Amino acid sequence: MIAITSASFYRLPNGTLTVVCKGAFPKRALPLMAKVGTVDVEGISLSSDGRGFMGMLSKSPNSGDELVVRYLPEPPTRTGIRFPSLPVA
């Protein structure tokens, strides 16, 4: 079962918006998938200890959009973590 403890959004110097998520992500043969609202998290890199991941967003989600994660074919896990209303630095 996926368990999320925190997530942060950052803008890299090149302007790419990234999300860093901490929690428990069991090792699976299928890839981890994530979305913030309707925006897919791309290029997800899961930490070797399964306690976090980092990924990129191709565009900025709407303020208040929720981060959801899943392994297919399982249903999405809602995190309650929302994209901030303030600009991401």
Secondary structure, DSSP 8 states (H G I E B T S, - for coil): --EEEEEEEEE-TTS-EEEEEEEE----SS-EEEEETTEEEEEEEE-TTSSEEEEEESS---TT-EEEEEETTS--EEEEEE--SS---
